[in-house]
Amino acid sequence: MPRDLRGFLKLLEERGQLRRISAPVDPDLEVAEIANRLLLAGGPALLFENVKGSDMPLAINVMGTVERVCWAMNMSQPVELETLGQKLALLYQPRPPKKLSQAVDLGKALFDVIKAKPLRDFLPPCHQVVLKDEAVDLTRLPLLRVYSGDAGKVLTLGLMITKDPENGIPNIGVYRLQLQSKNTMTVQWLSVRGCSRHLRKAAERGQKLEVAIALGVDPLLIMAAATPLPIDMSEWLFAGLYGGQGIHLAKCKTVDLEVPADSEIVLEGTITPGETAVDGPAGDHIGYYGGVNEQAPLIRFHCLTHRKNPIYMTTFSGRPPKEDAMMAIALNRVYTPILRQQVPEIQDFFLPMEGLSYKAAVLSIDKAYPGQAKRAALAFWSALPQFNYTKFVIVVDKDINIRDPRQVMWAVTSKVDPARDVFILPNNPFDQLDFATEKPGLGSRMGIDATTKVFPETDRPWSEELKPDPDTADRVDRRWAEYGLADLKLGDVDANLFGYDIH
């Protein structure tokens, strides 16, 4: 059976992770204020059943914790996502198997690809209601205005589907759109994204670019759209690999595109190359307002289809924690086996949420020779397109828990000499939303070697690290209850007891 948003919300409610709110709420600032308070506290998903100005309920914070993101991907713990990453690594850069076990693993992965082939629905739920031309009214959607300085209402969690005008290969992405009128929106994307390339190709051919936006989809599809793909692999096929079965697609009513059959809402329209409007400012994931884009592409929508009694799912960006940060933490685990295959010396890596999900990375390596930390950092920046905009890379030894900031900070402060161990690469292509750079779209990268130094990195003998005596530690473990301390849970550490102020 295909999954959908409704089924996932039902699962959340059964597990005590969904709160229904029947009191009337305003989509202008109020909904986001409520949702943000629960995001900061790791609270439940929310279903607002009485949104002013719309007859549609609004779901938000659906993937507001890493746990719920794992559930969306049919798993329970983040570490399980690495098994999925191992499968994807085989497909990302296939290599001839050298052992029978490797051949078996590759065969299983290819069989999974066959099972993941999309299926077609001819009477899809997303076409239960069809509105065309003048009947299309985007103001019916409970679009949010998130921050007081935002220029207008935004749509944030739809799958945007376009097709390459040359080869017909579809691209699926998630972008922010701003309402301009009852049937138009501007879209904010980076020039390197697939949809942007499709628009440039359409312009060269003198054609309009067809666009479909699927709203209220199975969260698993959103995760698939956010994953780095092997060359020429369809996001739909990838989503089937994530879910263990082919997803159900339906042809749009007015454009030659396919969308998830169980989408709650589908918008169909076109972009005329060169037709633009002013977009922004709007709050962004960096934690500031993004600038004004005077020439943002304008989408004209001429068809809106939806299920009966549709549910509108949305989210918003900003300083973490936000839903996009939770998704990034989960994808971090999926990336890990792919990264290990590209850069074998990397044991593990972590993108801390506080580092805006991709601006800072911590790598651990099994150091074997001088200069290896710098090599690992350089290889990381070029391993996947997602790491092009990573500003800081810290490399530590394999015995450092990279997900414990206390251990990472200890490694930096005890093993780094800034003049020797910090290197900076100037003038790299960069995220234009990053206001810290001197020039828009051009910035520097910093690598920090926080590994134990070996000759000739240093001529000084490296002192032995302090560690408990293992025999004494074992004896204390055995006698812990005898000391009368069995009731103390040493693993439950409150960081605020050590001078932090985390609320």
Secondary structure, 3 states (H helix, E strand, C coil): CCCCHHHHHHHHHHCCCEEEECCCECCECHHHHHHHHHHHCCCCEEEECCECCCCCCEEECCCCCHHHHHHHCCCCCHHHHHHHHHHHHHHHCCCCCCCHHHHHHHHHHHHHHHHCCCEECCCCHHHCEEEEHHHCCHHHCCCEECCCCCCCCEECCCEEEEECCCCCCEEEEECEEEEEECCEEEEECCCCCHHHHHHHHHHHCCCCEEEEEEECCCHHHHHHHCCCCCCCCCHHHHHHHHHCCCCEEEECCCCCCEEECCCCEEEEEEEEEEEEEEECCEECCCCCEECCEEEEEEEEEEEEEECCCCCEECCCCCCCCCHHHHHHHHHHHHHHHHHHHHCCCEEEEECCHHHCCCCEEEEEECCCCCCHHHHHHHHHHHHCHHHCCCCEEEEEECCCCCCCHHHHHHHHHHHCCHHHHEEEEEEEECCCCCCCCCECCEEEEEEEEECCCCCCCCCCCCCCCCCCCHHHHHHHHHHCCCCCCCCCCCCCCCHHHHCCCCC
